[in-house]
Amino acid sequence: MQPVPFPPDALIGPGIPRHARQINTLNHGEVVCAVTISNPTRHVYTGGKGCVKVWDISHPGNKSPVSQLDCLVSEKELVHKGNFLLETQ
């Protein structure tokens, strides 16, 4: 599996922040079919192929997830609501 670069026009348009920078690379290890970010932006949740991994992005040097939740992620959307992570169907 190889990283996929964003096309040049991916970060340009109405309602899209004008500046972005990469702060970390999260090596989920398998195909990722869903990603969500907590508010405030401390955790990133990546889901796919039997698990959801929780990453603490407040420490950019951290290369391992802080937690792994074994489950079936059958849809392409995860929703973070307060203390709950919901899989939509």
Buried (B, 14 or more C-beta within 10 A) or exposed (E): EEEEEEEEEEEEEEEEEEEEEEEBEBEBBBEBBBBBEBEEEEBBBBBBEEBBBBBBBEEEEEEEBEEBBEEEBEEEBBEBEEEEBEBEE
